[in-house]
Amino acid sequence: MNFFTPRNITLGFYLGGITNIAGMLLFSMFYTNTLLSSLDPGVFSTAGIVLIQIWGLAYIAVARSTAQLPWLVAVFAVDKSVYVVTWLLW
């Protein structure tokens, strides 16, 4: 069974976008959590959190066009990889 169907890829982009937006709102307690920014000000400053959410909007914006935008999908993969590695090292 092929997991990487167009439908699943689209769903993954929607879920990734929603996770970036809602997850950052939740964990930043709607931008009031100073613990996050004190632990990693480079990633979790208010500007960093907003940029993570903007990436989430970008994931949602291209969710139905991934086949036409392979290089942009590659950029998203690199971006997510950087955050995953940062999280693992954290």
Secondary structure, DSSP 8 states (H G I E B T S, - for coil): --S--HHHHHHHHHHHHHIIIIIHHHHTTTTT-HHHHHH-HHHHSHHHHHHHHHHHHHHHHHTT-GGG-HHHHHHHHHHHHHHHHHHHH-
